Amino acid sequence: MSTSPPGGGSAPEPIGHPSPTALLVQRHLSAPRLATYARAVGGDLDRAVELYLWNAAVAGALWEVLGHVEVVLRNVLHDALTARHQRLGRAGQWYDDPARELAQHARDDITRAKQRLQRAGAPLLPGKIVAELNFGFWRFLLARRYTATLWPALRPAFHYLPGSDRRLLEAPVARLHVLRNRVAHHEPLFSEPLIDRYIDLLDVVGYVHPQLRTWLDSHNRVRTALDARP
């Protein structure tokens, strides 16, 4: 990931007298990495370091919840697609795609997942393969191209979705995919509508069952981390 400030701008000159600790952190994290944070607080290096630490804390809290949501999403989709595959009387597993219904990039993702498992000496069991497929793979199973094929089998798995329109689920999952990538790449999050993304996280599991939403909302650090913004 590039550490250059957005727009190619230079790091702002520190205002006042930065503490020795802030200067040390800037030296070892790099001025360009802290530049975005420094600009957000008017060039105050100590406040920039505080914002950087808060950003990291929020990212960690969100990462935990994203992990829970990803597991719920992939398991629900896997179960629904397995049931569909069996109803259609097809051999093997749904991800073997005997009817060639999946997009090429999805088939490529499955092939790479199997190859990684083989290199690790792991058995090609359904649970292993499902866990090896990334969030983006599951997101794109909700895409428009599958409206007439996969979506009718997936919709009942989200019993509490407020309608039958595929986009009601695809939209929050797509936003969470973007958020997941930003968190994974340690990007600044302070200008993002994070409470809205948190609601997306709750909504996705809530569409499976309201008690999942309640459980998730009660067992994470996101709200506390957001409230601690410096």
C-alpha positions, 0 to 999 in steps of 0.5 A: 500500500502506498504511504503517500498522502492522498492527492500527492500532497506533502505532509503538513508542518507540525504546529506548536511543539510536538512531544518527543514521543510524537516525533519518534512515532512520526519518524518510524511510522513515516511522515507520509503515513501520518499526513492524512491524520495530521491534516485532519487535526490541523497539523497537530502531530500529537493529536494526529498520533492519537487519531492514528491510534484510535483508527487502529482501535476501531479497525480492530473492533470492526475486524472482529465483527466483520469476521463473525458476519463473514462466517455467518454469511458464507455458511448460510449461502453454502447451506442454501446452495448445497440444498439447491444442488441436491434438489436439482439432483446434481453430483458432487458439490455446488462449487463443482459447478457442473452446469457452469452457472458461476462466473469465470472469476468465481470458478477461478476463486474456487480453483485457487482455494482448492490449490491452496489447500492441496499445497498445505496438504489439507483435504478438499472437504466442503468446510475447508473449501468454503472457509478458504473462499474470501468475502469478495467471492460470497459478495458476488454470488449476490450479483445481478447475474444470478437473479434468475438462477441462484437468488431464488434459492438464496432468498429463503435463507434470509427469512427476515430480509424486508422484501424479495429484492436481491439488492436489499442484501447485496447493497450492505454486503457490497459496502461491507466488502469495501470496508473489509478491504480498507480495514485489511489494508490499514487505511484511514477510517475516520472520515467514513460513516462507520456507525452506518457500516456497523448497522450494515453488519448488524443488518446482514446477520439480522436478516438471517435471524434477529437473535443473531443481530442482538447477540452480535450487538451485545458482544463487540467493542465497536460502539465503545471504540467509536465513542472514544474518538479523540 
